[in-house]
Amino acid sequence: MENILTVTIPFFALMGGGYIAGRARLFTAEAIDGMIFFVFYFALPCMLFRYMALSPLNEITDFSFMGSYAAVSLFGFVLAALGSRLLFHAPAGVMALQGQGGSIGNVGFLGLPMIAALLGKDAALAVALALLVDLIVFMPLTLSILEIDKHNKQVQTHQPKSQTILKILRGTFLNPFVLSIGCGVLVSAFNVTLPVPVDSFTGLLGAAASPCALFALGASLAGRSLSDDFKEAGFMIGMKLFIHPLVMWLAMTYVFNVKPMWALAAVLVAGLPVAGNVFILAQTYGFYTERSSTAILLSTAIAVVTFSMLVALLT
């Protein structure tokens, strides 16, 4: 356990440093947005691109692993959505956010750099594929349910269905993470050797991804507000930090035929805290912002302990 903590604590300490800086107002809101912009559009895409471009094609087109991960996460999504309906009588839009929160973790900003440091490049490849599944399967699923819910509430002002579909497709496939993974797959498929300047450029930016992403994540959490009612946030946290990794472990161990290192990576991905996308979606559609913000902030704090314990148990 001590060896695990020596690896995980610096990552959470980086995030804690960002949180303290944010709370102390050492950075303006615009500065924090700038850091997140740099990580989202430059540093992390370069890291993902290199993972794909420098890996053999047969490893990065493991559709069996992607299908297994997607099946388990879909089960978690449905379970969280139905649970919110039964326990809190949630409408469709809230069910979608609870499903997203209970099954999709903070893979890009937290999981990818930390699991790569813990388990190495092979596991990082599995994390990148899991991130791709989250982006091209679950993000459009959540957006579709939110748009349908919006349509049912405001039929007279709702945009045409074609515009809605185009919006979802554009948001999915123009995502910088999806684009960088796709470009990396193409480079690997055609066995292209990266020119030295490109290799150095992407390497430098990719190396900046981990510290910048974690610090920016902590700083962004400092501005989040907490809800007075913790029941719904607590349910989302319980689904994400306990039920999702448990179901993922059972499925990857006893149901699916996945190589051990990738199975381990999938379980660790499932044990990550609630993703920031939940708050972004809630803010975009104008409801459930405080509860989603509470779930993100508290699940990240709790994950300092639960994620470290999960790593210790599995390794």
C-alpha positions as CSV (number, residue, x, y, z in Angstrom):
1,M,0.0,0.0,0.0
2,E,2.9,2.4,0.8
3,N,4.3,1.9,-2.7
4,I,0.9,2.7,-4.2
5,L,0.5,5.8,-2.2
6,T,3.9,7.1,-3.3
7,V,2.6,7.0,-6.8
8,T,-1.0,8.2,-6.3
9,I,-0.4,10.9,-3.6
10,P,1.6,13.2,-5.9
11,F,-1.2,13.2,-8.5
12,F,-3.8,14.1,-5.9
13,A,-1.4,16.6,-4.4
14,L,-1.2,18.3,-7.8
15,M,-4.9,18.5,-7.9
16,G,-5.0,19.7,-4.3
17,G,-2.5,22.4,-5.1
18,G,-4.7,23.6,-7.9
19,Y,-7.7,23.6,-5.6
20,I,-5.9,25.7,-3.0
21,A,-4.7,28.1,-5.6
22,G,-8.3,28.4,-6.9
23,R,-9.8,28.9,-3.4
24,A,-7.1,31.6,-2.6
25,R,-8.1,33.3,-5.9
26,L,-4.5,33.2,-7.1
27,F,-6.0,32.6,-10.5
28,T,-8.9,34.4,-12.1
29,A,-11.8,32.4,-13.6
30,E,-10.4,33.4,-17.0
31,A,-7.0,32.1,-16.2
32,I,-8.4,28.7,-15.0
33,D,-10.5,28.5,-18.2
34,G,-7.2,29.2,-20.2
35,M,-5.5,26.3,-18.4
36,I,-8.4,24.0,-19.2
37,F,-8.4,25.1,-22.8
38,F,-4.7,24.4,-23.1
39,V,-5.1,20.9,-21.6
40,F,-8.2,20.1,-23.6
41,Y,-7.2,21.3,-27.0
42,F,-3.4,20.8,-27.0
43,A,-1.7,18.8,-24.2
44,L,-4.0,15.8,-23.7
45,P,-4.8,15.4,-27.5
46,C,-1.0,15.2,-28.1
47,M,-0.6,12.6,-25.4
48,L,-3.5,10.5,-26.8
49,F,-2.2,10.9,-30.4
50,R,1.2,9.6,-29.3
51,Y,-0.2,6.6,-27.5
52,M,-2.1,5.6,-30.7
53,A,0.5,6.6,-33.3
54,L,3.4,4.7,-31.6
55,S,1.4,1.5,-30.9
56,P,0.8,-1.5,-33.3
57,L,-2.5,-1.3,-35.1
58,N,-3.7,-4.7,-33.8
59,E,-3.4,-3.4,-30.2
60,I,-5.4,-0.2,-30.8
61,T,-8.2,-1.9,-32.7
62,D,-9.2,-4.3,-29.9
63,F,-13.0,-4.1,-30.4
64,S,-13.5,-7.0,-28.1
65,F,-12.2,-4.9,-25.2
66,M,-14.1,-1.8,-26.2
67,G,-17.3,-3.8,-26.5
68,S,-16.8,-5.4,-23.1
69,Y,-16.1,-2.0,-21.5
70,A,-19.1,-0.5,-23.2
71,A,-21.4,-3.3,-22.1
72,V,-20.5,-2.9,-18.5
73,S,-20.7,0.9,-18.5
74,L,-24.0,0.7,-20.2
75,F,-25.3,-1.5,-17.5
76,G,-24.0,1.0,-14.9
77,F,-25.7,3.9,-16.9
78,V,-29.0,2.2,-16.9
79,L,-28.8,1.1,-13.3
80,A,-28.0,4.6,-12.1
81,A,-30.7,6.1,-14.3
82,L,-33.4,3.7,-13.1
83,G,-32.2,4.1,-9.5
84,S,-32.7,7.9,-9.7
85,R,-36.1,7.3,-11.1
86,L,-37.2,4.9,-8.3
87,L,-35.5,6.7,-5.4
88,F,-36.0,10.3,-6.4
89,H,-38.8,10.2,-9.0
90,A,-36.3,11.9,-11.4
91,P,-37.5,13.1,-14.8
92,A,-35.8,11.9,-18.0
93,G,-33.2,14.7,-18.1
94,V,-32.1,14.1,-14.5
95,M,-32.0,10.3,-15.2
96,A,-29.6,10.9,-18.0
97,L,-27.3,13.0,-15.9
98,Q,-27.4,10.5,-13.1
99,G,-26.7,7.7,-15.6
100,Q,-23.7,9.6,-17.0
101,G,-22.4,10.5,-13.5
102,G,-22.8,6.9,-12.3
103,S,-20.9,5.3,-15.2
104,I,-18.5,7.8,-16.7
105,G,-15.4,8.9,-14.7
106,N,-12.9,11.6,-15.1
107,V,-10.8,9.6,-17.6
108,G,-9.1,12.4,-19.6
109,F,-7.9,14.8,-16.9
110,L,-7.3,12.3,-14.0
111,G,-7.4,8.6,-15.1
112,L,-5.2,8.7,-18.2
113,P,-2.1,10.4,-16.6
114,M,-2.5,8.5,-13.3
115,I,-3.1,5.0,-14.6
116,A,-0.3,5.5,-17.2
117,A,2.1,6.3,-14.3
118,L,0.9,3.4,-12.2
119,L,0.7,0.6,-14.8
120,G,2.7,1.8,-17.9
121,K,2.0,2.4,-21.6
122,D,0.1,-0.8,-22.2
123,A,-2.5,0.0,-19.6
124,A,-2.6,3.6,-20.8
125,L,-3.6,2.3,-24.2
126,A,-6.6,0.6,-22.7
127,V,-7.5,3.8,-20.9
128,A,-7.4,5.7,-24.2
129,L,-9.8,3.2,-25.8
130,A,-12.1,3.4,-22.8
131,L,-12.1,7.2,-23.1
132,L,-13.0,6.8,-26.8
133,V,-16.0,4.6,-25.9
134,D,-17.2,7.1,-23.4
135,L,-17.0,9.9,-26.0
136,I,-18.6,8.2,-28.9
137,V,-21.2,6.1,-27.1
138,F,-22.2,7.6,-23.8
139,M,-21.9,11.3,-24.5
140,P,-24.2,11.1,-27.5
141,L,-26.6,8.9,-25.5
142,T,-26.8,11.4,-22.7
143,L,-27.2,14.3,-25.1
144,S,-30.0,12.5,-27.0
145,I,-32.0,11.9,-23.8
146,L,-31.5,15.5,-22.7
147,E,-32.6,16.8,-26.1
148,I,-35.7,14.6,-26.0
149,D,-36.5,15.8,-22.5
150,K,-36.1,19.4,-23.7
151,H,-38.3,18.7,-26.7
152,N,-41.1,17.3,-24.5
153,K,-41.0,20.4,-22.2
154,Q,-40.7,23.1,-24.9
155,V,-42.1,21.7,-28.1
156,Q,-42.9,25.1,-29.5
157,T,-39.4,26.5,-29.3
158,H,-37.4,23.3,-30.0
159,Q,-35.1,23.2,-33.0
160,P,-35.7,20.7,-35.9
161,K,-34.6,17.1,-35.3
162,S,-32.0,17.4,-38.1
163,Q,-30.3,20.2,-36.2
164,T,-30.3,18.3,-33.0
165,I,-28.7,15.2,-34.7
166,L,-26.1,17.4,-36.4
167,K,-25.3,19.1,-33.0
168,I,-24.8,15.7,-31.3
169,L,-22.6,14.4,-34.2
170,R,-20.5,17.5,-34.4
171,G,-20.0,17.6,-30.6
172,T,-18.9,13.9,-30.7
173,F,-16.6,13.7,-33.7
174,L,-15.1,17.1,-33.5
175,N,-14.1,16.5,-29.9
176,P,-10.3,17.0,-29.8
177,F,-9.8,13.7,-27.9
178,V,-11.7,11.8,-30.6
179,L,-9.8,13.6,-33.4
180,S,-6.4,13.0,-31.8
181,I,-7.2,9.3,-31.3
182,G,-8.4,9.0,-34.9
183,C,-5.3,10.7,-36.3
184,G,-3.1,8.4,-34.2
185,V,-4.9,5.3,-35.4
186,L,-4.3,6.5,-39.0
187,V,-0.6,7.0,-38.4
188,S,-0.3,3.5,-36.9
189,A,-2.4,1.9,-39.7
190,F,-0.1,3.3,-42.4
191,N,3.0,2.7,-40.4
192,V,4.1,6.3,-40.7
193,T,7.3,7.3,-38.9
194,L,6.7,10.7,-37.2
195,P,9.1,13.4,-38.4
196,V,11.5,14.5,-35.7
197,P,10.0,18.0,-35.3
198,V,6.5,16.5,-35.0
199,D,7.7,13.8,-32.6
200,S,9.4,16.4,-30.4
201,F,6.5,18.9,-30.6
202,T,3.8,16.3,-29.6
203,G,6.2,14.8,-27.0
204,L,6.7,18.1,-25.3
205,L,3.0,19.0,-25.2
206,G,2.1,15.4,-24.2
207,A,4.5,15.6,-21.3
208,A,2.8,18.8,-20.0
209,A,-0.6,17.1,-20.0
210,S,-0.4,15.3,-16.7
211,P,0.6,18.1,-14.3
212,C,-1.4,20.8,-16.2
213,A,-4.5,18.7,-16.3
214,L,-4.5,17.8,-12.6
215,F,-3.7,21.3,-11.5
216,A,-6.4,22.8,-13.8
217,L,-8.9,20.2,-12.5
218,G,-8.2,21.1,-8.9
219,A,-8.5,24.8,-9.7
220,S,-11.8,24.3,-11.5
221,L,-13.2,22.4,-8.6
222,A,-12.5,25.3,-6.3
223,G,-15.3,27.3,-7.9
224,R,-17.9,24.6,-7.6
225,S,-20.9,25.1,-5.2
226,L,-22.3,22.5,-2.9
227,S,-26.0,21.5,-2.7
228,D,-27.9,21.6,0.5
229,D,-29.4,18.1,-0.3
230,F,-26.7,15.4,-0.5
231,K,-29.0,12.4,-1.2
232,E,-28.9,12.5,-5.0
233,A,-25.3,13.4,-5.1
234,G,-24.5,10.6,-2.6
235,F,-26.4,8.1,-4.8
236,M,-24.3,9.2,-7.9
237,I,-21.1,9.0,-5.9
238,G,-22.0,5.5,-4.6
239,M,-22.8,4.3,-8.1
240,K,-19.5,5.7,-9.5
241,L,-17.0,4.9,-6.8
242,F,-18.3,1.5,-5.6
243,I,-21.0,-0.1,-7.8
244,H,-19.4,0.6,-11.2
245,P,-15.9,-0.7,-10.3
246,L,-17.4,-3.8,-8.6
247,V,-19.5,-4.7,-11.6
248,M,-16.5,-4.0,-14.0
249,W,-14.3,-6.3,-11.9
250,L,-16.9,-9.1,-11.9
251,A,-17.5,-8.8,-15.7
252,M,-13.8,-8.5,-16.6
253,T,-12.9,-11.4,-14.4
254,Y,-15.7,-13.9,-14.9
255,V,-17.6,-12.9,-18.1
256,F,-15.3,-11.4,-20.7
257,N,-12.0,-12.7,-22.1
258,V,-9.8,-9.6,-21.7
259,K,-6.1,-9.7,-21.1
260,P,-5.3,-9.1,-17.4
261,M,-3.5,-5.8,-17.7
262,W,-6.4,-4.3,-19.8
263,A,-9.0,-5.8,-17.4
264,L,-7.1,-4.1,-14.5
265,A,-7.1,-0.8,-16.4
266,A,-10.8,-1.0,-17.1
267,V,-11.6,-1.6,-13.4
268,L,-9.4,1.4,-12.4
269,V,-11.2,3.5,-15.0
270,A,-14.5,2.5,-13.4
271,G,-13.2,3.6,-10.0
272,L,-12.5,7.2,-11.1
273,P,-14.6,10.0,-9.7
274,V,-17.6,11.6,-11.5
275,A,-16.5,13.3,-14.7
276,G,-16.7,17.1,-15.1
277,N,-18.9,16.6,-18.2
278,V,-21.9,16.0,-16.0
279,F,-21.7,19.6,-14.7
280,I,-21.1,21.0,-18.2
281,L,-24.2,19.3,-19.5
282,A,-26.2,20.3,-16.5
283,Q,-25.1,23.9,-16.9
284,T,-25.8,23.8,-20.7
285,Y,-29.4,22.6,-20.2
286,G,-30.1,24.8,-17.2
287,F,-30.9,22.4,-14.4
288,Y,-29.2,20.0,-11.8
289,T,-26.1,22.1,-11.6
290,E,-25.6,22.2,-7.8
291,R,-26.2,18.5,-7.3
292,S,-23.9,17.5,-10.2
293,S,-21.3,20.0,-8.9
294,T,-21.5,18.4,-5.4
295,A,-21.1,14.9,-6.8
296,I,-18.0,15.9,-8.8
297,L,-16.3,17.7,-5.9
298,L,-17.1,15.1,-3.2
299,S,-16.4,12.1,-5.4
300,T,-13.0,13.5,-6.3
301,A,-12.1,14.1,-2.6
302,I,-13.3,10.6,-1.6
303,A,-11.5,9.0,-4.6
304,V,-8.2,10.0,-3.0
305,V,-8.8,7.1,-0.6
306,T,-11.0,4.7,-2.6
307,F,-8.9,4.8,-5.8
308,S,-5.7,4.2,-3.8
309,M,-7.3,1.3,-2.0
310,L,-8.6,-0.1,-5.3
311,V,-5.1,0.0,-6.8
312,A,-3.7,-1.7,-3.7
313,L,-6.3,-4.5,-3.8
314,L,-5.9,-5.2,-7.5
315,T,-2.2,-5.0,-7.7
